[in-house]
Amino acid sequence: MRGKTVVITGSNSGIGKDVAKSLAEMGARIIMACRNKEKALQAAKDIQNASGSSRIEFIPLDLCSNKSIRSFANTIFEKKIEIDVLVNNAGVLFLNSNAIPNGQRRSADGVAVEFAANYLGHYLLTDLLLDNLTRNNARVVNVTSSLHHIAELDFSDIESVKSPHIIAYARSKLAQIYHAKSIQKHFDGIVGCKATINAVHPGYIASNIVEYLPSPIVWLFKALWSFVHWDTSSGAAPIIHLVTSPTYEGVGGQYFSRMKMTKSSKVSYDRDVGQRLWNVSKSMVVSVLQ
């Protein structure tokens, strides 16, 4: 990975931080795309100390803010950063509305927080970076979840604000798989383009994805989770493998469960639904793309 530039969303903790550390150890330049500056800068120091690399940078990114996403993309452009790997890793899971910061289930742009952070923000980010990714034959990874198997998109409630939070989460992760298939179709339509995008379920990981839960529930959740989960370094492993292994050069539009390429849910192969999701998503961010 020496000489490669890697952008990782949500890399100040959990799986994202472990991916950043491992790729930094391999010689990659790491762009930490994170919302919380204080946590990101501390994580950058941790990664530098652990990897011995000084090529760790922080660029602010709030996936619930179209303005922030546009600013991030502009910074990439202005600094002439050429991206070899993009890991769409950041995500949130709320188990009840009381867990959401300030009690607001919608972002400043009026979009449901789970839908924005887990899917729509990454949709917009990837779109704004698409030319960069294409010309560099980049590898893109969408971090999804096997929970997508319990979901189907409901276009009458596309942001899932009327649904239980676990369903909202599952639908947003299904949307990430549709997104990967759509972007790969774009890459495949460009002569000579070798860029790829895949979706990966990293395993059931006890990470800070539940950071907004009330403290007692976080403690209980993590205590119970400790009996069934992999640690964050184990969760990072399939992502690292996908973006570094020669085995997956040219492999795109696929779903991986941990290290195994396998079938995603039956509904995820519905091209009409995928195209409809793409159109709806674009309409939601069209003002930023102009």
C-alpha positions as CSV (number, residue, x, y, z in Angstrom):
1,M,0.0,0.0,0.0
2,R,3.0,2.3,0.0
3,G,2.3,5.4,-2.1
4,K,-1.5,4.8,-1.9
5,T,-4.0,7.3,-0.5
6,V,-6.9,5.9,1.6
7,V,-10.0,7.8,2.7
8,I,-11.9,6.2,5.6
9,T,-15.1,7.7,7.1
10,G,-15.6,7.2,10.8
11,S,-12.0,6.3,11.4
12,N,-11.6,7.9,14.8
13,S,-12.8,4.7,16.5
14,G,-13.8,1.1,16.1
15,I,-13.4,-0.8,12.8
16,G,-12.4,2.4,10.9
17,K,-9.6,3.2,13.3
18,D,-8.2,-0.4,13.1
19,V,-8.4,-0.2,9.3
20,A,-6.5,3.1,9.3
21,K,-3.8,1.7,11.6
22,S,-3.2,-1.4,9.6
23,L,-3.1,0.4,6.3
24,A,-0.8,3.0,7.8
25,E,1.5,0.2,8.9
26,M,1.6,-0.9,5.2
27,G,2.7,2.5,4.1
28,A,-0.5,4.1,3.0
29,R,-1.4,7.8,3.4
30,I,-4.5,7.9,5.6
31,I,-7.2,10.6,5.3
32,M,-9.4,10.4,8.4
33,A,-12.9,11.7,7.4
34,C,-14.6,12.2,10.8
35,R,-17.2,14.4,12.4
36,N,-15.6,14.9,15.8
37,K,-12.3,16.9,15.5
38,E,-11.1,16.2,19.0
39,K,-11.6,12.5,18.8
40,A,-10.2,12.4,15.3
41,L,-7.0,14.2,16.3
42,Q,-6.5,11.9,19.3
43,A,-7.1,8.9,17.1
44,A,-4.6,10.2,14.6
45,K,-2.0,10.4,17.3
46,D,-2.8,6.9,18.4
47,I,-2.5,5.6,14.8
48,Q,0.8,7.5,14.3
49,N,2.3,6.0,17.5
50,A,1.1,2.5,16.7
51,S,2.1,2.5,13.0
52,G,5.2,4.7,13.1
53,S,3.7,6.6,10.1
54,S,3.4,10.4,10.0
55,R,1.1,10.3,6.9
56,I,-2.1,10.6,8.8
57,E,-4.4,13.5,8.0
58,F,-7.8,14.7,9.3
59,I,-10.4,16.4,7.2
60,P,-13.7,17.2,8.8
61,L,-16.7,15.3,7.5
62,D,-20.2,15.1,8.9
63,L,-22.3,12.7,6.9
64,C,-25.5,14.2,8.2
65,S,-24.6,17.6,6.6
66,N,-24.6,18.1,2.8
67,K,-22.6,21.3,3.4
68,S,-19.9,19.4,5.2
69,I,-19.8,16.6,2.6
70,R,-19.4,19.2,-0.2
71,S,-16.7,21.0,1.9
72,F,-14.8,17.7,2.3
73,A,-15.0,17.0,-1.5
74,N,-13.8,20.5,-2.2
75,T,-10.8,20.1,0.1
76,I,-9.9,16.9,-1.7
77,F,-10.0,18.7,-5.0
78,E,-8.2,21.8,-3.8
79,K,-5.4,19.8,-2.2
80,K,-5.2,17.6,-5.4
81,I,-5.5,14.4,-3.4
82,E,-5.8,11.4,-5.6
83,I,-7.7,8.6,-3.9
84,D,-6.8,4.9,-4.3
85,V,-9.1,3.5,-1.7
86,L,-12.4,4.8,-0.2
87,V,-13.9,3.0,2.8
88,N,-17.5,4.1,3.5
89,N,-17.4,2.9,7.1
90,A,-19.1,5.4,9.4
91,G,-22.5,4.4,10.7
92,V,-25.0,4.8,13.6
93,L,-27.4,2.6,15.3
94,F,-30.1,3.9,17.7
95,L,-32.2,1.5,19.7
96,N,-34.7,4.2,20.8
97,S,-35.4,7.9,20.0
98,N,-34.2,9.0,23.5
99,A,-30.7,7.9,22.4
100,I,-30.4,10.4,19.6
101,P,-28.4,13.6,20.3
102,N,-30.7,16.4,21.3
103,G,-33.7,14.1,20.7
104,Q,-33.7,15.0,17.0
105,R,-34.1,12.1,14.6
106,R,-33.6,14.4,11.6
107,S,-30.4,16.1,10.5
108,A,-30.0,19.8,9.9
109,D,-30.9,19.0,6.3
110,G,-34.1,17.4,7.4
111,V,-33.0,13.8,6.7
112,A,-33.4,11.0,9.2
113,V,-30.1,10.6,11.0
114,E,-29.7,6.8,10.4
115,F,-30.5,7.2,6.7
116,A,-28.1,10.1,6.3
117,A,-25.2,8.8,8.3
118,N,-25.4,5.2,7.1
119,Y,-26.4,5.7,3.5
120,L,-27.3,9.0,1.9
121,G,-24.2,10.8,3.2
122,H,-22.0,8.1,1.6
123,Y,-24.0,8.2,-1.6
124,L,-23.3,11.9,-1.9
125,L,-19.7,11.6,-0.9
126,T,-19.0,8.9,-3.4
127,D,-20.8,10.8,-6.1
128,L,-18.7,13.9,-5.5
129,L,-15.5,11.9,-5.6
130,L,-16.6,9.7,-8.5
131,D,-14.3,11.2,-11.1
132,N,-11.3,11.0,-8.7
133,L,-12.1,7.3,-7.9
134,T,-12.6,6.5,-11.6
135,R,-9.4,7.9,-12.9
136,N,-7.4,6.2,-10.1
137,N,-9.0,2.8,-10.6
138,A,-9.8,3.0,-6.9
139,R,-11.2,0.3,-4.7
140,V,-14.3,1.3,-2.7
141,V,-15.8,-0.6,0.2
142,N,-19.3,0.0,1.6
143,V,-19.4,-1.4,5.2
144,T,-22.8,-3.0,5.4
145,S,-24.4,-5.6,7.7
146,S,-26.0,-9.0,7.4
147,L,-29.0,-7.4,9.0
148,H,-29.9,-6.2,5.5
149,H,-31.4,-9.7,5.1
150,I,-34.4,-8.7,7.3
151,A,-35.1,-5.5,5.3
152,E,-36.9,-4.3,2.2
153,L,-37.0,-0.7,1.1
154,D,-40.3,1.1,1.7
155,F,-40.5,4.1,-0.7
156,S,-43.5,5.5,1.2
157,D,-41.1,5.9,4.2
158,I,-37.7,5.7,2.5
159,E,-35.9,7.3,5.5
160,S,-37.7,4.8,7.8
161,V,-38.8,7.5,10.3
162,K,-42.0,5.6,10.9
163,S,-40.2,2.3,11.5
164,P,-38.4,0.7,14.5
165,H,-34.8,1.8,14.7
166,I,-33.4,-1.6,14.0
167,I,-35.4,-1.7,10.8
168,A,-34.2,1.7,9.9
169,Y,-30.6,0.5,10.4
170,A,-31.2,-2.7,8.3
171,R,-32.8,-0.7,5.5
172,S,-29.9,1.7,5.4
173,K,-27.5,-1.2,5.1
174,L,-29.5,-2.7,2.3
175,A,-29.3,0.7,0.6
176,Q,-25.5,0.4,0.8
177,I,-25.6,-2.8,-1.2
178,Y,-27.9,-1.3,-3.8
179,H,-25.5,1.6,-4.0
180,A,-22.5,-0.7,-4.5
181,K,-24.2,-2.4,-7.4
182,S,-25.2,0.9,-9.0
183,I,-21.7,2.4,-8.7
184,Q,-20.1,-0.8,-10.1
185,K,-22.4,-0.5,-13.1
186,H,-21.1,3.0,-13.7
187,F,-17.5,1.9,-13.4
188,D,-18.1,-1.0,-15.8
189,G,-19.6,1.3,-18.4
190,I,-16.3,3.3,-18.7
191,V,-13.8,1.9,-21.1
192,G,-10.5,1.0,-19.4
193,C,-11.8,1.7,-15.9
194,K,-10.7,-0.9,-13.3
195,A,-12.3,0.8,-10.3
196,T,-14.4,-1.5,-8.1
197,I,-16.8,-1.2,-5.3
198,N,-18.0,-4.0,-3.0
199,A,-20.1,-4.3,0.1
200,V,-18.9,-6.2,3.2
201,H,-20.4,-7.4,6.4
202,P,-17.5,-7.2,8.8
203,G,-19.1,-9.4,11.5
204,Y,-20.9,-8.5,14.6
205,I,-18.5,-6.1,16.2
206,A,-18.8,-4.3,19.6
207,S,-17.8,-0.9,18.3
208,N,-18.8,2.7,19.1
209,I,-21.7,2.5,16.6
210,V,-23.9,2.5,19.7
211,E,-22.2,5.5,21.3
212,Y,-25.4,7.5,21.6
213,L,-27.3,5.0,23.7
214,P,-27.9,5.9,27.3
215,S,-24.8,4.9,29.4
216,P,-26.5,2.0,31.3
217,I,-27.8,0.5,28.1
218,V,-24.4,0.8,26.4
219,W,-22.8,-1.1,29.3
220,L,-25.5,-3.8,29.1
221,F,-25.3,-4.0,25.3
222,K,-21.6,-4.4,25.2
223,A,-21.6,-6.9,28.1
224,L,-24.1,-9.1,26.2
225,W,-22.3,-8.4,22.9
226,S,-19.0,-9.6,24.3
227,F,-20.3,-13.2,24.2
228,V,-21.1,-13.2,20.5
229,H,-18.9,-10.5,18.8
230,W,-15.6,-10.2,17.1
231,D,-13.3,-7.4,18.2
232,T,-12.7,-4.4,16.0
233,S,-9.4,-5.6,14.6
234,S,-11.2,-8.8,13.5
235,G,-13.9,-6.7,11.9
236,A,-11.3,-4.6,10.1
237,A,-9.6,-7.7,8.6
238,P,-12.1,-8.3,5.7
239,I,-12.0,-4.7,4.7
240,I,-8.2,-4.6,4.7
241,H,-8.2,-7.8,2.7
242,L,-10.6,-6.4,0.1
243,V,-8.6,-3.3,-0.5
244,T,-5.2,-4.8,-0.5
245,S,-5.4,-8.4,-1.9
246,P,-4.5,-8.9,-5.6
247,T,-7.2,-11.6,-5.5
248,Y,-9.9,-9.0,-5.7
249,E,-8.5,-6.8,-8.4
250,G,-11.3,-6.2,-10.9
251,V,-13.9,-7.8,-8.6
252,G,-16.8,-5.5,-8.0
253,G,-20.5,-5.2,-7.2
254,Q,-20.2,-8.1,-4.8
255,Y,-21.3,-8.8,-1.3
256,F,-18.9,-10.3,1.3
257,S,-19.8,-11.7,4.6
258,R,-16.5,-11.5,6.5
259,M,-13.9,-13.0,4.2
260,K,-16.4,-14.9,2.0
261,M,-17.9,-13.6,-1.2
262,T,-21.6,-14.7,-1.0
263,K,-25.1,-13.8,-2.0
264,S,-26.8,-10.8,-0.5
265,S,-30.5,-10.8,0.1
266,K,-32.8,-11.8,-2.8
267,V,-34.4,-8.3,-2.9
268,S,-31.0,-6.7,-3.2
269,Y,-30.8,-8.0,-6.8
270,D,-33.9,-6.2,-7.9
271,R,-32.5,-3.7,-10.5
272,D,-35.8,-1.7,-10.6
273,V,-35.6,-1.1,-6.9
274,G,-31.9,-0.2,-7.1
275,Q,-32.6,2.3,-9.9
276,R,-35.5,3.8,-8.0
277,L,-33.4,4.2,-4.9
278,W,-30.7,5.9,-7.0
279,N,-33.2,8.3,-8.4
280,V,-34.8,9.1,-5.1
281,S,-31.3,9.6,-3.5
282,K,-30.2,11.9,-6.3
283,S,-33.3,14.0,-5.9
284,M,-32.6,14.4,-2.2
285,V,-29.1,15.8,-2.8
286,V,-29.5,17.4,-6.2
287,S,-28.8,20.9,-5.0
288,V,-25.4,19.9,-3.7
289,L,-24.5,18.2,-7.0
290,Q,-25.2,21.2,-9.1
